[in-house]
Structure formats: structure tokens, C-alpha cells
Amino acid sequence: MYNYEIAFCNVSFCYPGRDEYILKDFSAVFHANKRTAVIGKNGEGKTILVKLMMGLYSIYEGEIRLNGINIKGFNISEYRKLFSAAYQDYMLYAFSLGENIVLANAVGYII
């Protein structure tokens, strides 16, 4: 069992060239061995939250920490190996979610 903890510490994010924040001063702690649901309307930042956690966006305010260490200090390729995600707009094959993740990892896609 993994004991990873991801902490968002006053994280704010807006797309480059825009004035409106998707996330503003967001703080939360997520534990790898606990299930967590993030619920909200379209456009309220759920997908951005996952992409920030996975290190897909590096321009944001605040800190994102893995076990207390700022994720910007990790080798990004090694860090991303900790995650698998399936986005709602991603094309999945007619397999289970787990099989899709295994397939994507086998061919080198980030899901």
C-alpha cells in the first residue's frame, strides 16, 4: 500500500492570457489509499485539478506537494509514473477502465 499524500496549498490557476481564475486559493489534501470524489459543474476546475496534480501544467500560484515536497523539485517523468487518469473527453476502448490504463501504459500514452 502506498502512503502518498498530495497537498494543494493555496493553489490558483488561470489559463495564460486570461484574467479569470479557474482555481483561486484552493487548498486540500488527498491520500493515495483513500477514495476521494471531486464534484462540480462543468468548467469549475475538476480536470484542471487533476492535470495540475499530475504536473501537466507547471504555471500556477501556490504549491502542490507530494509527501511535503514541492512537486516542482521532482524529475517530472518519474513523478508522472505515479499517476493514471482517464479524462471524460479521452477515447477509451471497449475494455474496463483498468484495462484501458494498462493498455495506455504499455504503448506509452499518458491517460
Backbone torsions as a table, in degrees:
resi	resn	phi	psi	omega
1	MET	NA	135.0	179.9
2	TYR	-87.6	144.9	179.6
3	ASN	-112.7	38.2	-179.5
4	TYR	-74.2	144.7	175.1
5	GLU	-132.3	126.4	176.0
6	ILE	-107.3	124.7	179.6
7	ALA	-118.4	126.2	170.8
8	PHE	-96.2	122.6	-176.1
9	CYS	-118.7	100.4	179.5
10	ASN	51.6	47.5	-177.5
11	VAL	-83.2	131.0	175.0
12	SER	-126.7	141.5	-178.6
13	PHE	-144.9	134.3	167.9
14	CYS	-140.3	149.8	179.2
15	TYR	-65.0	143.7	178.0
16	PRO	-54.5	136.2	179.7
17	GLY	83.9	1.0	178.7
18	ARG	-113.6	155.4	178.7
19	ASP	-99.6	-22.6	-175.1
20	GLU	-86.1	124.6	178.8
21	TYR	-77.4	138.2	171.8
22	ILE	-81.5	-43.5	174.0
23	LEU	-122.7	140.8	179.3
24	LYS	-136.5	116.2	178.4
25	ASP	51.6	44.8	-178.9
26	PHE	-81.3	129.5	175.9
27	SER	-133.1	133.4	177.7
28	ALA	-167.6	159.2	176.4
29	VAL	-124.3	132.1	179.3
30	PHE	-120.5	137.1	-179.9
31	HIS	-110.4	135.3	-175.1
32	ALA	-62.4	-32.0	-176.6
33	ASN	-97.4	19.7	175.6
34	LYS	-128.6	142.9	176.7
35	ARG	-83.4	137.1	-179.3
36	THR	-135.2	134.5	175.3
37	ALA	-108.0	133.1	174.5
38	VAL	-113.5	116.3	-172.4
39	ILE	-119.6	138.2	176.8
40	GLY	-179.3	171.2	179.1
41	LYS	-73.8	165.2	175.2
42	ASN	-56.7	137.0	176.9
43	GLY	82.2	7.4	-178.2
44	GLU	-94.6	5.7	170.7
45	GLY	104.8	7.5	-178.6
46	LYS	-62.6	-48.3	-179.6
47	THR	-68.3	-38.9	176.9
48	ILE	-60.1	-40.7	178.4
49	LEU	-56.8	-46.6	179.4
50	VAL	-66.4	-43.8	-179.4
51	LYS	-65.4	-36.3	175.0
52	LEU	-65.5	-45.1	-179.9
53	MET	-59.9	-36.9	-178.6
54	MET	-82.3	-3.8	179.4
55	GLY	79.5	20.1	179.8
56	LEU	-78.9	-23.3	171.9
57	TYR	-119.5	131.2	-178.3
58	SER	-112.0	-4.0	-179.3
59	ILE	-103.4	103.5	178.8
60	TYR	-158.6	166.0	176.7
61	GLU	-99.2	153.1	-178.9
62	GLY	89.7	-163.3	-179.2
63	GLU	-133.7	146.4	169.0
64	ILE	-118.4	126.5	-174.2
65	ARG	-121.9	139.0	170.5
66	LEU	-106.7	116.2	-177.8
67	ASN	49.3	41.4	175.1
68	GLY	86.9	-3.6	-178.5
69	ILE	-108.4	130.1	179.1
70	ASN	-56.2	129.1	-175.8
71	ILE	-65.1	-19.3	177.9
72	LYS	-67.9	-12.9	178.1
73	GLY	-88.7	-6.6	-179.0
74	PHE	-91.5	155.8	167.7
75	ASN	-66.3	119.0	-170.9
76	ILE	-62.7	-36.4	179.1
77	SER	-64.9	-43.4	178.6
78	GLU	-68.1	-40.7	179.8
79	TYR	-60.5	-45.1	-177.0
80	ARG	-65.8	-19.8	178.0
81	LYS	-67.8	-12.9	178.7
82	LEU	-76.9	-12.3	-169.3
83	PHE	-122.5	154.0	165.4
84	SER	-142.1	138.6	179.5
85	ALA	-144.2	148.1	174.2
86	ALA	-124.0	112.9	-178.2
87	TYR	-85.8	153.9	-176.6
88	GLN	-63.5	-25.0	-179.1
89	ASP	-97.3	7.6	-178.5
90	TYR	-89.3	141.9	179.4
91	MET	-78.5	117.5	176.8
92	LEU	-105.0	151.7	177.2
93	TYR	-87.9	168.4	-176.2
94	ALA	-76.4	55.1	176.3
95	PHE	-127.8	175.7	174.0
96	SER	-67.5	163.8	178.1
97	LEU	-58.0	-44.1	179.1
98	GLY	-60.7	-41.5	178.7
99	GLU	-66.5	-36.6	176.2
100	ASN	-63.2	-40.7	179.9
101	ILE	-66.4	-44.3	178.1
102	VAL	-61.4	-44.1	179.6
103	LEU	-61.3	-45.1	-179.4
104	ALA	-63.2	-42.5	178.9
105	ASN	-64.5	-35.7	-179.2
106	ALA	-66.6	-32.7	-179.0
107	VAL	-100.1	0.0	172.9
108	GLY	89.0	16.7	176.2
109	TYR	-88.1	148.6	170.9
110	ILE	-95.5	120.8	177.6
111	ILE	-101.9	NA	NA
